[in-house]
Amino acid sequence: MLKTLLGVSAALLLALVPGRADDFDSAGVRIHYTVQGTGEPVILIHGLYASALKNWGFNGVIADLAQHYQVIALDCRGHGDSDKPTNEGDYGLKMVDDVVRLMDHLHLPSANIVGYSMGGMITLKLAVTHPDRVHSAILGGMGWLKDGSPLQLVWESMGGRGERAKGATSALLHGFGEFAVTADEVKALKMPIQVVVGEKDPCRRMYVDPLRQIRPDIPVQIVPGAGHIACILKPEFKTDLNTALSKNLAAR
């Protein structure tokens, strides 16, 4: 019953802004996405175990940004209403490719990319591998996943644990190491990049601080009192996200 009510609430929320929901084929995997608003394209990439609605719909981010931008929010493969392949090798870089194929599908040469948590990893990897497709980047609750970092092994080892880590989720977690990038790759990025992270988010120490050490020029917006999960629910998160996006566009 609760799940049904949450689904109805999300649908009503998105219905406040004219737009559409659709699917496209990404090399044999069906990817679900929504488009809301008009203007500069902004692609939203959600976090692990979330979806476009859970990460960006319930908290009003889509409706808020769609007042000024064309907001495209996808359900990453393995999540939401998109397909959930279970084979090893079906995730990792292929999740980055999904974003590029979505831009191709929508005839967007490039876009502003906003990712939260896992979506932040995808965003930075996308900026490194396809810099010509990224107008600007915002990393929410995430920073720099180092190539060769022990954290890669932690994510990959999670792929075999518990009921939640079976099938699609196991393959997904095993692919996390492919999101890692080198210091030289991060230093070479030319597009505007900003970070929005909770004050109490452990990712601030693990990922954001190392990013700032090699790229002190990247601005970091701190959401007061917020941890990793609750950060997206804070009113300050939407404010900081809007501010970061405006500054990125002005800096281009």
ABEGO torsion letter per residue (X at the ends): XAAAAAAAAAAAAAAABBEBBBBBBBGGBBBBBBBBEBEBBBBBBBBBGBBAAAAAAAAGAAAAAAAABBBBBBBBBGBEABBBBABBGABEAAAAAAAAAAAAAAGBABBBBBBBEAAAAAAAAAAAABAAABABBBBBGBBBBBBGBAAAAAAAAAAABEAAABEAAAAAAAAAAAABBBAAAAAABABBBBBBBBAABAAAAAAAAAAAAABAABBBBBBBGBBAAAAAABAAAAAAAAAAAAAAAAAX
